[in-house]
Amino acid sequence: MRTASVIAATLLVLLAVSAPAIPSDSPDAPTCLQQCGAQAEDAYHACREAGGSEADCAASAQQGMQTCAAACPAAPDCSARCTSVGGDVASQCAEELSGADACATIQEAAVGSCMTALCQGGEISCEGACNNMARHVFAACFAADVGEDACQMLADGARDHCVAAQCNPLPEPTCEDRCKARADEAHAHCTDEGIGADQCDAIAANILQQCLDQECTPPAPSCEDQCQMDAEGVFQSCVTEGGGEDACGAQAQQAKSTCLTTNCGDGGGQGGGGEGEPTCADRCNQSAQELAQHCVEEGGDATQCAAQADDMARNCISEHCTDTPPPPPSCESVCEDHARGDLQRCMADGGTEDACKPQALASFQQCVTIHCGDPAPTCDDMCSRRAERAGKRCLKNGGAEADCQTMAADAKQACLDTKCVPPPPDTCTAKCEAQAEQAKEACAQTDTDPAVCDAQAQGLLEQCLSSECSVSPAPTCTEQCEMDARARYQKALGPRMNTMRAMRRAQSLFRRCAKSCTTDTVQ
């Protein structure tokens, strides 16, 4: 917990007048912007702990974040971005290959081909140019006597880093790099809290895998995507059989063209072609269903696996589908987020992942029982009808229209509070996401470049997740209520296992407890 003796105003002034401490000529401008977002998150919490209101602290932190961003260096040029891509490829090479002799050659190939493909103009798309760069990395890697599988992995990584650095208004880390950074932060926090090394390794590994599964699973490939993947396979097979890079590239391009003409209707395009081509959201849902099926095959609970798939689909749509807004989280996926926090707290207390998973599953199942039982629209409709009747009676008895509208609204809320299934508890992750979204929306109200707003919001989110939710997230106020409600549920079951009675008593307790919670739920 940050010290409450720090005066909020002083901290916010510091945020407002200083940019993150990076060299002014650093090519990594979005890192500076993300650090501004992270500092704003720290400032907000320090302000709240010093007694500032939520609205005032949020506004001050947002203002400071914009001032901080204005002091960041300009976005790097194309050559600087290519140098950064080469550094990423070299780092991956050194990590993946036991002998680092070839890595300098592979890095040089990455930088040179990136400059050629992306910094000299041309009509090819940015993604297409990154594919060409990845092919050159594969060819250089194989020529350096590195195995085919390792070269394919390096080429895939080079393509991903190239797209992240070159094909966005501002360069950004890949999803995998973001997850690794989050896991590394969790490991550092874990050791700082005095938890044993083996336990910290397990916690960080769990956070990494969960992040990769939930946030980095791409949509199922479109028809054009599949043709591109097949073409890359043709290129790599050609190179490994002794073909020259240019000849193999031409062979791969011919294979792609034939595939598009044969399988993709009008020959390709962003959607692939043909009225039957699934949308981006459809393809995200397809990947999510595959994840759920794999989860069940590995022994997971079917309902919990479906909740994890819902969350994965929502993240996929948010990340990849620019023309489709992501759906709100389902009740079950919120319960899964709550159960994930229970799993992390159990592991931080010394439990193994295998020992803690049954507890997390029980937490999930009881959350679903208490909160996800009745279809919310049906209950909402019933309460709306009650409120409408109350308003009409008020008007019939001579009440003023404004007073009757207030009475109807109060009647509906009272009905929702007493008759409807209460929503699941807030979670640490949900709170961080909400803060990042609020910061992004506030930034969008200014003249700031949307890419800058995105970078700042991402930095705020990552800082919040790392500092508040990484190792053993403190239960939110409503999560404390949930623990009490689950205890009441277990007690009310009794020897006859009367689930309906137990559920209603647990819901009643949760409603009463949740009313005492403030909007600032992290304790």
C-alpha positions in Angstrom: 0.0 0.0 0.0 1.4 3.4 -0.9 2.1 5.7 2.0 -0.9 7.9 2.8 1.4 10.7 4.0 2.2 11.8 0.5 0.1 14.8 -0.3 -1.9 14.3 -3.4 -1.4 17.8 -4.8 2.4 17.6 -4.5 2.4 14.3 -6.3 0.2 15.5 -9.1 2.3 18.6 -9.6 5.4 16.3 -9.9 3.5 14.3 -12.5 2.5 17.4 -14.4 5.9 18.9 -14.7 8.1 15.9 -15.4 8.1 13.3 -18.2 9.4 9.8 -17.5 13.1 9.5 -17.1 14.2 8.2 -20.6 16.7 9.7 -22.9 15.3 12.5 -25.0 16.5 10.9 -28.2 15.0 7.5 -27.4 13.2 6.0 -30.4 10.7 4.4 -28.2 8.2 7.2 -27.8 5.2 5.0 -26.9 7.2 3.7 -23.9 7.3 7.3 -22.7 3.5 7.7 -23.3 2.8 4.4 -21.5 4.9 5.5 -18.6 2.9 8.7 -18.4 -0.2 6.6 -18.1 1.5 4.5 -15.4 2.5 7.6 -13.4 -1.1 8.9 -13.7 -2.3 5.6 -12.2 0.1 6.0 -9.3 -0.9 9.6 -8.8 -4.6 8.7 -8.7 -4.1 6.2 -6.0 -1.9 8.4 -3.9 -4.4 11.2 -4.2 -7.3 8.9 -3.1 -5.3 7.7 -0.1 -4.6 11.3 0.9 -8.3 11.9 1.0 -9.1 13.3 -2.4 -12.4 12.5 -4.0 -12.6 10.0 -6.9 -13.7 12.7 -9.4 -11.1 15.3 -8.3 -8.2 12.7 -8.3 -9.2 11.3 -11.7 -9.4 14.8 -13.2 -6.0 15.9 -11.8 -4.3 12.7 -12.8 -5.7 13.0 -16.3 -4.5 16.6 -16.6 -1.0 15.6 -15.4 -0.9 12.7 -17.8 -1.5 15.1 -20.8 1.2 17.5 -19.6 3.6 14.5 -19.1 2.8 13.3 -22.6 3.6 16.7 -24.1 7.2 16.3 -22.9 7.7 13.0 -24.5 10.0 12.8 -27.6 8.4 12.6 -31.1 7.5 9.3 -32.6 10.5 7.5 -34.0 11.1 7.5 -37.8 11.0 4.4 -40.0 14.7 3.6 -39.7 14.6 3.9 -35.9 11.6 1.5 -35.8 13.5 -1.0 -38.0 16.5 -0.8 -35.6 14.1 -1.6 -32.7 12.6 -4.5 -34.7 16.2 -5.8 -35.2 16.9 -5.6 -31.5 13.7 -7.5 -30.7 14.7 -10.2 -33.2 18.2 -10.4 -31.7 16.7 -10.7 -28.2 14.4 -13.5 -29.2 17.3 -15.2 -31.1 19.6 -15.1 -28.0 16.7 -16.5 -25.9 15.7 -19.3 -28.2 19.0 -20.5 -29.6 21.7 -22.0 -27.5 24.5 -20.7 -29.8 24.3 -17.0 -30.3 26.9 -16.9 -33.2 24.1 -16.6 -35.8 22.1 -14.0 -34.0 24.2 -11.0 -35.2 23.7 -12.1 -38.8 20.0 -12.6 -38.3 19.6 -9.2 -36.6 21.5 -7.6 -39.5 19.1 -9.3 -42.0 16.1 -8.2 -40.0 17.2 -4.5 -40.0 18.3 -4.4 -43.6 15.2 -6.1 -45.0 13.0 -4.0 -42.8 14.6 -0.8 -44.2 14.2 -2.1 -47.8 10.6 -3.3 -47.4 9.2 -0.4 -45.3 11.4 2.7 -45.6 11.7 3.2 -49.3 8.1 3.6 -50.3 6.1 1.2 -52.5 2.5 0.1 -53.0 2.6 -3.1 -50.9 0.7 -3.0 -47.6 2.6 -2.6 -44.3 1.6 -6.2 -43.3 2.8 -7.5 -46.7 6.1 -5.7 -46.3 6.5 -7.3 -42.8 5.8 -10.7 -44.4 8.6 -10.0 -46.9 11.0 -9.0 -44.1 10.1 -12.2 -42.2 10.9 -14.3 -45.3 14.4 -12.7 -45.5 14.9 -13.4 -41.8 14.0 -17.1 -42.4 16.3 -17.4 -45.3 19.2 -15.7 -43.4 18.6 -17.9 -40.4 18.5 -21.1 -42.4 21.7 -20.1 -44.3 23.4 -19.7 -40.9 22.8 -23.5 -40.3 20.0 -23.0 -37.8 17.2 -25.6 -37.8 14.0 -25.1 -39.8 11.7 -25.0 -36.8 13.8 -22.5 -35.0 14.0 -20.3 -38.1 10.3 -20.4 -38.5 9.8 -19.3 -34.9 12.2 -16.4 -35.4 10.6 -15.4 -38.7 7.1 -15.4 -37.0 8.5 -13.3 -34.2 10.1 -10.9 -36.6 6.8 -10.5 -38.5 4.9 -9.8 -35.2 7.5 -7.2 -34.0 7.5 -5.6 -37.4 3.7 -5.2 -37.5 3.7 -3.9 -33.9 6.5 -1.4 -34.6 5.7 -0.3 -38.2 2.0 -0.8 -38.9 0.5 1.3 -36.1 0.5 5.1 -35.7 2.9 4.6 -32.8 5.1 1.5 -32.3 3.9 -0.7 -29.5 5.0 -4.0 -27.9 3.5 -7.3 -29.2 0.8 -8.9 -27.1 3.3 -11.7 -26.1 5.9 -9.1 -25.0 3.2 -7.3 -23.0 2.2 -10.5 -21.2 5.9 -11.3 -20.5 6.4 -7.9 -19.0 3.3 -8.3 -16.8 4.5 -11.7 -15.6 8.0 -10.3 -14.9 6.5 -7.5 -12.8 4.4 -10.0 -10.9 7.5 -12.0 -10.2 9.4 -8.9 -8.9 6.5 -7.9 -6.7 6.2 -11.5 -5.4 9.8 -11.6 -4.3 9.6 -8.2 -2.8 6.7 -9.5 -0.6 9.0 -12.2 0.8 7.3 -15.1 -1.0 9.6 -18.1 -1.9 11.3 -18.3 -5.3 9.5 -21.5 -6.3 6.1 -20.0 -5.4 6.9 -16.8 -7.3 7.9 -18.8 -10.4 4.6 -20.7 -10.3 2.6 -17.5 -9.8 4.4 -15.7 -12.7 4.0 -18.7 -15.0 0.2 -18.8 -14.2 -0.2 -15.1 -14.9 1.8 -15.4 -18.2 -0.2 -18.3 -19.5 -3.5 -16.8 -18.5 -2.6 -13.6 -20.3 -1.4 -15.4 -23.4 -4.6 -17.5 -23.6 -7.1 -14.7 -22.8 -5.5 -11.7 -24.6 -3.2 -13.1 -27.3 -5.3 -15.7 -29.1 -6.0 -14.3 -32.6 -9.1 -14.8 -34.6 -9.4 -17.9 -36.7 -7.8 -17.2 -40.1 -9.9 -15.7 -42.9 -9.7 -17.2 -46.3 -7.0 -14.7 -47.3 -5.1 -15.3 -44.0 -5.1 -19.0 -44.7 -3.8 -18.5 -48.2 -1.0 -16.3 -46.8 -0.1 -18.9 -44.2 0.0 -21.6 -46.9 2.2 -19.4 -49.1 4.7 -18.9 -46.2 4.9 -22.7 -45.9 5.6 -22.9 -49.6 8.4 -20.3 -49.3 10.0 -22.0 -46.3 9.9 -25.4 -47.9 11.4 -24.0 -51.1 14.3 -22.4 -49.1 15.0 -25.5 -47.1 15.2 -27.5 -50.3 17.9 -25.2 -51.7 15.9 -22.7 -53.6 17.0 -19.0 -53.8 15.1 -16.4 -51.9 13.8 -14.6 -55.0 12.7 -17.8 -56.8 11.0 -19.1 -53.6 9.3 -15.8 -53.1 7.9 -15.9 -56.6 6.7 -19.5 -56.1 5.0 -18.5 -52.8 3.3 -15.5 -54.5 2.0 -17.8 -57.2 0.7 -20.3 -54.7 -1.1 -17.5 -52.8 -2.7 -16.1 -56.0 -3.9 -19.6 -57.0 -5.3 -20.1 -53.5 -7.2 -16.8 -53.5 -8.7 -17.4 -56.9 -9.7 -21.0 -56.1 -10.9 -20.6 -52.6 -11.7 -17.0 -51.8 -14.4 -16.0 -54.3 -13.3 -12.6 -55.6 -9.7 -13.2 -55.1 -9.2 -11.9 -51.6 -9.5 -8.6 -49.9 -9.7 -7.8 -46.2 -12.7 -10.2 -45.6 -11.5 -12.9 -48.0 -14.4 -12.6 -50.5 -17.7 -14.2 -50.8 -20.9 -13.5 -48.9 -20.2 -16.6 -46.7 -16.9 -15.3 -45.3 -17.1 -15.1 -41.5 -16.8 -11.7 -40.0 -13.9 -10.8 -37.7 -16.1 -11.2 -34.7 -17.3 -14.6 -36.0 -13.7 -15.7 -36.3 -12.9 -14.6 -32.8 -15.8 -16.6 -31.5 -14.5 -19.6 -33.5 -11.1 -19.3 -31.8 -12.9 -19.0 -28.5 -14.9 -22.2 -29.1 -11.7 -24.0 -29.9 -10.2 -22.8 -26.7 -13.2 -24.0 -24.7 -13.1 -27.4 -26.4 -9.4 -27.8 -25.6 -10.1 -26.7 -22.0 -12.7 -29.4 -21.5 -10.5 -32.0 -23.2 -7.8 -31.1 -20.6 -10.3 -31.9 -17.8 -11.7 -28.4 -17.2 -15.3 -27.7 -16.0 -17.4 -27.1 -19.1 -19.2 -24.0 -17.7 -15.9 -22.5 -16.5 -14.2 -23.2 -19.8 -17.1 -21.5 -21.6 -16.7 -18.5 -19.3 -13.0 -18.3 -20.2 -13.8 -18.6 -23.9 -16.3 -15.7 -23.5 -13.6 -13.5 -22.1 -11.1 -14.5 -24.8 -13.6 -13.7 -27.5 -14.3 -10.3 -26.0 -10.5 -9.5 -25.8 -10.0 -10.8 -29.4 -12.8 -8.6 -30.8 -11.4 -5.6 -28.9 -7.9 -6.2 -30.2 -8.5 -7.2 -33.8 -12.0 -6.2 -35.0 -12.0 -2.5 -35.6 -15.5 -2.4 -37.0 -17.2 -4.3 -34.2 -17.4 -3.2 -30.5 -16.7 -5.9 -28.0 -19.7 -7.3 -26.1 -19.9 -6.6 -22.4 -18.5 -9.3 -20.1 -21.0 -12.1 -19.4 -22.0 -12.8 -15.8 -20.1 -16.1 -16.0 -16.9 -14.4 -17.3 -17.1 -11.9 -14.4 -17.4 -14.9 -12.0 -14.4 -16.5 -13.7 -12.4 -13.3 -13.2 -13.4 -13.4 -9.5 -12.3 -17.0 -9.2 -9.0 -16.2 -10.9 -8.3 -13.7 -8.1 -9.1 -16.4 -5.5 -6.7 -18.7 -7.3 -3.9 -16.1 -7.1 -4.6 -15.4 -3.4 -4.5 -19.1 -2.7 -1.1 -19.6 -4.5 0.3 -16.5 -2.8 -0.6 -18.0 0.6 1.5 -21.1 -0.2 -0.8 -23.4 -2.1 0.2 -25.1 -5.3 -1.7 -24.5 -8.5 -3.1 -28.0 -8.4 -4.3 -27.6 -4.8 -5.8 -24.1 -5.4 -7.7 -24.9 -8.6 -10.5 -26.9 -6.9 -11.0 -23.9 -4.6 -11.2 -21.5 -7.5 -13.6 -23.8 -9.3 -15.9 -23.9 -6.2 -15.7 -20.1 -6.0 -16.7 -19.9 -9.7 -19.6 -22.3 -9.4 -21.1 -20.7 -6.3 -20.7 -17.2 -7.9 -22.6 -18.5 -10.9 -25.3 -20.0 -8.7 -25.8 -16.8 -6.7 -25.5 -14.3 -9.5 -26.2 -15.8 -12.9 -29.4 -17.7 -12.2 -32.2 -15.6 -13.8 -32.1 -14.0 -17.2 -31.5 -10.3 -16.3 -33.7 -8.9 -19.2 -36.8 -10.8 -17.9 -36.4 -9.5 -14.4 -35.7 -6.0 -15.7 -38.9 -6.1 -17.8 -40.9 -7.1 -14.8 -39.5 -4.2 -12.7 -40.1 -1.8 -15.6 -43.7 -2.8 -15.7 -44.1 -2.3 -11.9 -42.4 1.1 -12.2 -44.7 2.1 -15.0 -47.8 1.1 -13.0 -46.5 3.1 -10.0 -46.0 6.2 -12.1 -49.5 6.0 -13.6 -51.0 5.6 -10.1 -49.1 8.7 -9.0 -50.3 10.8 -11.9 -53.9 9.5 -11.4 -53.7 10.6 -7.8 -52.7 14.2 -8.8 -49.0 14.0 -8.5 -46.7 16.2 -10.5 -45.1 14.6 -13.6 -41.5 15.1 -12.3 -42.4 13.7 -8.9 -44.1 10.7 -10.5 -41.1 10.0 -12.7 -38.9 10.1 -9.7 -41.3 7.7 -7.9 -41.3 5.3 -10.8 -37.5 5.3 -11.0 -37.3 4.6 -7.3 -39.9 1.8 -7.6 -37.9 0.2 -10.4 -34.6 0.4 -8.5 -36.3 -1.1 -5.4 -37.6 -3.9 -7.4 -34.3 -4.6 -9.0 -32.6 -4.6 -5.6 -35.1 -7.0 -4.0 -36.4 -9.2 -6.8 -33.6 -9.6 -9.3 -30.4 -11.6 -9.1 -27.7 -9.3 -7.9 -24.8 -8.8 -10.4 -21.5 -10.6 -9.6 -18.8 -8.8 -7.6 -16.5 -6.2 -8.9 -12.9 -7.5 -9.5 -9.5 -5.9 -9.4 -9.1 -6.5 -13.2 -12.4 -5.0 -14.0 -11.6 -1.9 -11.9 -8.3 -1.4 -13.7 -10.0 -1.8 -17.1 -12.7 0.7 -16.2 -10.0 3.3 -15.1 -8.1 2.8 -18.3 -11.3 3.3 -20.4 -12.2 6.4 -18.4 -8.8 7.9 -19.0 -9.0 7.0 -22.7 -12.5 8.6 -23.0 -11.3 11.8 -21.2 -8.2 12.0 -23.4 -10.5 11.7 -26.5 -12.3 14.8 -25.4 -9.2 16.8 -26.0 -7.3 17.4 -29.3 -4.9 14.6 -28.5 -4.0 12.1 -31.2 -6.1 8.9 -30.6 -2.9 6.8 -30.8 -1.5 8.8 -27.9 -4.7 8.3 -25.9 -4.5 4.5 -26.6 -0.8 4.4 -25.5 -1.5 6.3 -22.3 -4.5 4.2 -21.4 -2.6 1.0 -22.0 0.2 2.2 -19.7 -2.3 3.1 -17.0 -3.9 -0.4 -17.4 -0.6 -2.3 -17.2 0.5 -0.3 -14.2 -2.8 -0.9 -12.4 -2.8 -4.6 -13.2 0.9 -4.9 -12.1 0.6 -2.9 -8.9 -2.9 -3.9 -7.8 -3.8 -7.2 -9.3 -0.6 -9.2 -10.0 0.4 -11.4 -7.1 -2.4 -11.5 -4.5 -5.0 -8.9 -5.4 -6.8 -7.5 -2.4 -10.5 -8.4 -2.6 -12.7 -5.6 -3.7 -15.5 -4.5 -1.3 -18.0 -6.5 -3.2 -15.7 -9.5 -3.3 -15.6 -9.4 0.5 -19.4 -9.4 0.3 -19.2 -12.4 -2.0 -17.1 -14.4 0.4 -19.7 -13.7 3.1 -22.5 -14.7 0.8 -20.8 -17.9 -0.1 -20.4 -18.8 3.5 -24.1 -18.1 4.1 -24.9 -20.2 1.1 -23.0 -23.2 2.5 -24.6 -22.8 5.9 -28.1 -22.4 4.5 -27.8 -25.6 2.4 -28.3 -27.7 5.5 -28.5 -31.5 5.5 -31.4 -31.4 3.0 -29.3 -29.5 0.4 -32.0 -26.9 -0.2 -30.2 -25.0 -3.0 -33.1 -22.6 -3.7 -33.3 -21.5 0.0 -29.5 -21.2 0.2 -29.3 -19.2 -3.0 -32.0 -16.7 -1.9 -30.4 -16.2 1.5 -27.0 -15.7 0.0 -28.4 -13.2 -2.5 -30.1 -11.3 0.2 -26.9 -11.0 2.3 -24.9 -9.9 -0.8 -27.4 -7.2 -1.7 -27.3 -5.7 1.8 -23.5 -5.9 2.0 -23.0 -4.5 -1.5 -25.0 -1.4 -0.6 -22.3 -0.4 1.9 -19.6 -0.5 -0.7 -18.4 2.7 -2.3 -17.4 3.0 -5.9 -13.8 2.8 -4.9 -13.9 -0.9 -4.2 -10.3 -1.9 -3.9 -9.5 -2.0 -0.2 
